[in-house]
Amino acid sequence: MRTAWILGDQLSLGHAALAGLDPARDVVLMVESRARGAHRRYHKRKLVLVYSAMRHFAEDLRRSGWRVDYHRLEDTPSFPSALSAHVRRFQPDAIRVMEASDWTTTEALPRMAATAGVALEVLPTNLFLVGRDEFREWAGGSRRLLMEHHYRRVRRGLGLLMESDGTPSGGTWNLDAENRLGVAEWRKAGAPRPPSVGWEPPDACTREVMTWVDREFAGHPGDVEGFGWPVDRTGALRWLQRFVEERLPQFGPFEDMMVTGEAGLFHSMLTPMLNLGLLGPLECARAAEAAWREGRVPLASAEGFVRQVVGWREFVNGVYWLKGPGYATSNGLGAKRPLPGWFWTGKTELKCMATVLGEALDTGYNHHIQRLMVLGNFLLLTGVRPGEALHWFNEMYVDAHDWVMAANVLGMALHADGGFMATKPYAAGGAYLSRMSDYCDGCRYSPKVRTGKGACPFNLWYWRFMDLHAQRFASNPRMATIVRSWARRPEPDRRQVLADAEAALAEHGVGDEMG
């Protein structure tokens, strides 16, 4: 007899460890670990999502004829204790697992198996389109990687949005230029909004999990009430269909825009299900492609979504495994400030930050531009230590996993890896926030004020950041013009901006630098 151990973020009936096993003889192991749930202060809705999805998946397995040894949260202190109990009860010849999605679990699995006295068979994951060895071979010894090169290679290999002659559909690989409309253009178009997201009402199983999470993880952020994410394959497919029909048509042009009260707007909001294995990346990309070929969505929208799913998502996973566990300690810009305490309350007079943090604290979700160009931009400009920022992102989001956040936070948002995966830091002042969001409406600060009372702190911090790192970015082709522009400003003007920037740091509770 053999056991297939299915981890909590591998909820696919096509799981590699199930292949070749016999439901009449073999068994599936699934474990809810209290210790793993307390590893970080995960948002309560993240924990509800994972545990409820696991329980629903176990029922799907049972309906398919599998015998499932399921260890529930209330009875399971840790993974090792559950594995040892399973081995004592079933005495399997071997434990089959699929590659774990994080370094911590990957390194722990052999130790746990050895302690339990059972052989461990590790199989390559089939939840991604690009294997770890394949990505490593493609990356070679490059000092920096370009996602665009990776994206085109993957699209060619899959034939996604490609024509029979080998050219990209529409004659170009990248339609980002069509996908950068801001609030002014959105308002001119009549301020369209999609239908409501359609949160899923919790069933009895999910409500039971909600009760347990609220009790076992009382000190974690968030509130279980209002939970409505899909927790099974059927619900996930329903969300995919609704996205393609209702939001994908306008996703492209408005994917970089931010609107108060619209945490998702035209975004798919599929990553929580994708990252648990309830959906596959290729089926999501194919759904978008089919909608375009049927004339239901514009090419720019389909390409923008495909770029995120088979381009960016696969890329950040590849970088995570390529760089190794030490990547989490990256701090290429020498940032030394602690994360402000109000990141856990959302109480700040910076309206953009209060809005985005409020949505994250409430729902455990923001879309990618809110994460990158509001929260990430703040952390980058003010010099918050990357490790603390990464920890917060991993705790706060329902779709967060170590492989997701490492490259997104350290490489993309904070430029902490020295430019390995981003050719420039994604730094922006108040003008960008004003153009791409409605957050500046009613804020006590104005993006049009450069210094003094009422000046947007993002303007001040932007130029402080450029001054602090002028030498580093003077030779960067994408940054040199900005650095020269700062250097040409009159000395008294620069001194005033820097003084106001430091005052704004103190005013907004951004602590002094720490060694």
N, C-alpha and C positions, 0 to 999 in steps of 0.2 A: 504494500500500500504506500502511496505517495501523497504528499500534501502540497496544495497550491496556496501559498500565503499571498493574499491580495491586500495590498496596503491601501490606506484611506484615500489616496489621490490617484488610484488606478481602477476606477469603477467602470470597466469596459468588459462586455461579454466576450470581446475578442482578445482578452488578456492572454499574453503569451504563455503564462504558466499553466493555463487550462488546456492548451493544445497537447494532444496525445494522452491526456488522462481519461480515466473511465469513471463517469459519475456513479456507476454501480459499485465501484471498488474504492476509489480515491475520495479525498475529502478536501474541502476548502476551509482555510483558516482566515478569520478576520478579527481584528483586535481594536477596540477603543481603549486607548491608554490614558489614564488620568494624568500620569507624569508627562506624556507628550502634549496633552492639552494645556498643561501648566508650564510648558517649556518657555513660553512667552505669555504676556498678557494679551492674548488674542481677543479681538473684538468678539463679543458674544454671538453675533450673527454668523461670524465665520465658523465658530464651533458648532452652532446649530446646523449650519449647512453641511459641514463635513459628517457629523455623526448621523444626522437624519438621512443623508444620501447613502451612507454606508449601510444603514439598516434597510433602506428601501432596496438597495442593490442585493443585499443578502436574500431578501424575499424573492427578487427576480431570479437569483441563482437556484433557490429551492424550487421555484415553479418550473425551472428548466431541468430539474431532476438531480441537482447537486445536493450532497450532504454538507452542511455548513456548520463548522464549530465557531460560533460567534461569541466573543467575550465583550460584554457590555461595560460601559464606563463605570457604573457603580460597583462592579465586582473586580475591576482590573487595575491594579496599581501601576503596572508597567508592561512594556513589550516582553522583556525577558521572563517575567513571571507567567505571562499568558502562554508564551512558547513552551516553557518547561512543562506547564500543566497539559498542554496539547500533546506533547511528546509522550508524557506518562500515560495519557489516556489512550492514544491511538497507535503509538509506537510505529510511526511511519519510517520507511526506508530512507527517505530524503525529503527535505523541504525545498520546493521549487518557488523561487521568487523572480519577479521581473526587476530589472535595475531600478533602484530607488531614485527619487527625483532630487535628492539633496545629499551633500557630503556626509552629514552627521549620521543619517540612517545607513548610507552605503558602508561606512566604516564600522558601524555597530552590528550589522547583520551577521558577519562571520563570527564575531565574538559571542553573540547570543546563541548561535547554532552550536558552537563548540561547548558552551556551558550546558546547553540542553542535551548534548551528546548525540547530535543528529547531523547527517551530511547536508550541505547546502548547495543547491544548484541555482546559479544566477543566470538569467536569460536576458538578452538585449530588450530594451523597452520598445514597444511598437506604438507608443502614444505620440511620437513625434515623427516627422517626415524625413528628418536628417539625423542619422545616427551619430553618436559621439565620435567614433573613430573616423567617420567620413568627414565630419566638420574639422577635426584635428588635421586630417590630411590636406584638406582644402586650405586651412589657415597656414599650415607650414610654420615657418619661423618668422612670419611677418611682424613688424614692429607695430603696425596698426591695421585694422580691418575695416573695410567699407561694406556696410549692409547692402548697398545697391548691387555690388558684385555678387554677393551671396544670393540675393533675391532673384536676380536674372538667371542665375545658374539653376535655382530650384524651379523657377517657372518653366524654363526650357525642359528640364527633366520630367516634369509632371504634365507638360503640355497645357498649362493653365493660361487662359487668355492669350493663346497662341494661334497663328494661322497655319495652314498646311505647308506654306513655303518656309516656315521656321521664323517668321517675323512676328513681333508682338501685335496683338489686336489693336487697331487704331493707329498703327505705325509708330508708336512710341512706348517705351517701357514705363514712363513716369508721368503721371498727370497731376502731380502735386500743385502745379501752378494754377490749376482750376479749382483746387480744394482749399483755398485760403480766404474765403469770404468772411468778413467781420460783421459786427452788429449793425452797422449802417446799411450794408447790403441786405442783411436779413430783414431789417425793418422795411426797406424799400420793397422787398418781396412780400410784404404783408405779415411779417413776423410769424411764419408758419411754425406750428408745433405738432409733433406726432400725437396719435392717440395715447392714452395713459399706458404705462408700461404693462399693466396687467399682472400685478403681483399674484402669486399663487396662494390661495387660502390654505393655511396649514392643516394637514389631516391629523388624525389621532396620534399617529407615530411621531410626527413632527412636534405636536404639542407636548408629548411626553418628553421629548428631547429638550424642548425649550425649558420645561420645568427643571430638568436635571442640570442643564447648563447654568440656569439662574442660581441654583443652589450651590453647585460644585465650584463655580467660577464667579462668585459674587463680586470680587474685586476687579474684574476685567471691564474694559470700556464697553460702552454701548448698552442697548436694551433689547431683550429678545422680542418684546411686543412689537408688532409691525413686520415681523419676518415674513417674506413672501417669495424667496428665491425658489426656482424649481429644484426638486431633490431627487428626481428620477429621470430616466431616459425619455419617457413620454413627455414630461414637462419641458425638458431641455429642447426636444425637437419642436415642441409647440412654440417656444420662444424663438428658435431659429426661423421658423416659418413666419412668425409675426414681424420679426426684424426685416426679413427680406421683402415682405409685402408692404410694411408700413413706414419703416425708417430708412432702409437702405437707399431708396430713390434720392433722398436729400442728404444722405450721410456725407457724400463726397464734398460738395461745396461748403458745408457748414461743420465739417469734422473738427476744425480748429477753434470753433467759437464756443463761448461760455455764456450761459444765461441763468440768472438767478431763479432758483426753484426747479431747475431742470438738470439734475445730476447726470442724466443719461442723454437727454435731448435726442439726437438721431443716431447715437452710438448703439452698438449691438447689445452690450451688457451680457455677452455670452461667455466672457472669460471665467467666471466662477464655475460654470459647467464644463468648459473646455479643460480647465486645469485640474478637474477631478476625473476626467476620462468619460464623462457622460456624453460628450460630443467629441467628434474627431476633427482635426484641423482641415483635412482634405474635404470632408463632406460639407463643412461650412464654406470653404472656398468654392467648391463646385456649385453650391446653391446660389452664390452670388454670380458666378459666371453664367449659370443657366438663366438667371433673371435678366442679365444683360442680353444674352443671345435671343431671348424671347421678346426683347424690346420693352421690358418692364422697368428697367433702371438704366440710367446713363452709364457709359463706360467709365467715366471718372469716379463714380461712386463704387462700381464693382471693383475697379483696380485699386482704389484706396483701401477697401476692406481686405482684398486679397493680399495686398502689401503688408497689412498688419498681421494677418494670420500665417501666411507661409513665408513672409519675409522677416518681419521684426520678431515675431514670437519664436521662430526657429533660431534666429540669430542670437537672441539673448540667452536662450538655453545653451547654444553652442559655446558662447563666451564663458558662461558659468563653468562648464566642464573643462574647457580649455585652460582657463586661468587657475583653477584649483581653489582649495579652501582659503588660501592666503589672500585671495582677491578681496575678501570682506574687510581687510585691514587697509585697503588702498586709501591714500590721503595725499594725492599728488600736488594739491595746492596748499598743503600745510594748514588746513582749517583747524581752529582751536576753540571755538566758542561752544558752550553747551546748548542743547536744544531748549528753547524757551518752554517754561511750564505750561503756558497757555495753549500749546499744541494738544493738550489733553482736555481742554475746556472750550476752546474756540473763542475765548473772551479777549478780543483785541479790537482796537479802533481802526485797524486796517480792514476796510470792508471786504476787499477781495479775499483776504485770509480768513476772516470770520465766516464768510459765506461758504467757502470751500471746506474749511475745517468743520463747520457745523453739519454739512452734508455727510462728510466722512464719519464723524462721530455718531451721527444719527443712523446712517444706513450701512456703513462699512464700505462705501463705494464713492469714487469720483471717476470721471472719464480721464483719458490719458493726458489731455492738454491741461486740465486742472491740476493734475499731479505734477506735470513737468513745468509748466510756465507760470503757475502761481506758487504752489508749495515748494517745488524744486528750485525755482528761481529765487525765492526768498532765502532758502537754505544756502544756495550757492553764493548769493551776493553778500550775505551777512557772515559767511564763514563758519557755519555750524559744522561740528565734527561729523564726518561721513558715517562713522560707525553708529552714532546715536541716531542720525537720520534714517539709516538703513533699518535699525531696530524698530523705530516707530512705524515705518512703512510696512514692515513685516507683521507687526502687531495689528495694524489698523484695518487692513483691507480684506474683504471676503475672498478675493481672488489671489491673495498674496501667498507665495511660496518662495523658498530661498532662491531657486533658480530664476524666478520671475524678477525679484527685486534687486538682486546683486548688480546686474549690468544696467538695469533701468535707472536705479538710484545712483550708483557709484560712477558708472560710465557716462550715461546720458545726462542725468540731471545735475550731478555735482562735478563732473569732469575730474573725478578723483583718481582715475586710472591714467592720467597724463595724456589723454587723447587717444588711447588705444582703440576706442570704438566710436569716437565722435571727433570730427576735425576741428570743432570749435566749441567753447562753452555756450550753453543755451541761456545766455544772460539777456535780460530785457528790462527796460525802464517802464515808467508809467504809460508812455505813449502806446506801447504794445497792448497793455492791459485794457486801456481805454478803447482801442480799436477792435479788440477781439472779444470783449465782454461788456456787460452792462453793470459791472461791479462798481465802476467809478461814480455812477449816478447816486447822488446823495451822500457820498463819502466826504468826510471833513477835509480830505486832502485833494488837491487838484493835480492831475498829471501835466497841466500846462504851466505850473509854478515851479521854477527851477531851484530857487533857494528861499530861505526865510520862512515866515509863518504860512502855513497852508501848503507848503511844497510836498509833493508826493514823496514819501521816503524811498520808494523804488527808484526814483530819479537820482536821489542822493546816493543811495547804495550802489547803483549801477556805476556811477563815475568813481566812487571810492574803490570798487572792485577793479576797474580799469587802471586806476592809479597804483593800486597795490600790486597788480600783476603785469604792469606795463612792460617790463623787461622780458617777461616770459612770452608775451603775445605779440611783441613788436615784429617778430619774424614770421608770424602766422599769416598767410595770405588772406584769410577771412577775417582777421582781427586788426591787421596793421593800420588800416585807414582810421578805425575808431581810436586806436592808441595815439596816432598822430593828431587826430582832432582834439583829443584831451590835452596833449602837450602844447598845442598852439593857443589854448585859452590863456588869458592873462593870469599871472601868478596870483593876484589878489582874489580873482574869481575862483580859482582852484582851491585856494586856502579856505574860502568861505564855504564851498561845497563840502569839503572834507570835514570842516568843523560842524556843519549842519548834519552831515551823515553820522558822525560820532554821537551827536546829541540825540538823533533819532534812534540810534541803537539803544541808548540808555532809556529813552522814553518808552520804548516798546519792549523792554524787558529782555533784550538780547545781552546776555551776561558777558563779562570780560573774558578775554582769551585765557585759556588754561593750558598748561604744559602737558 
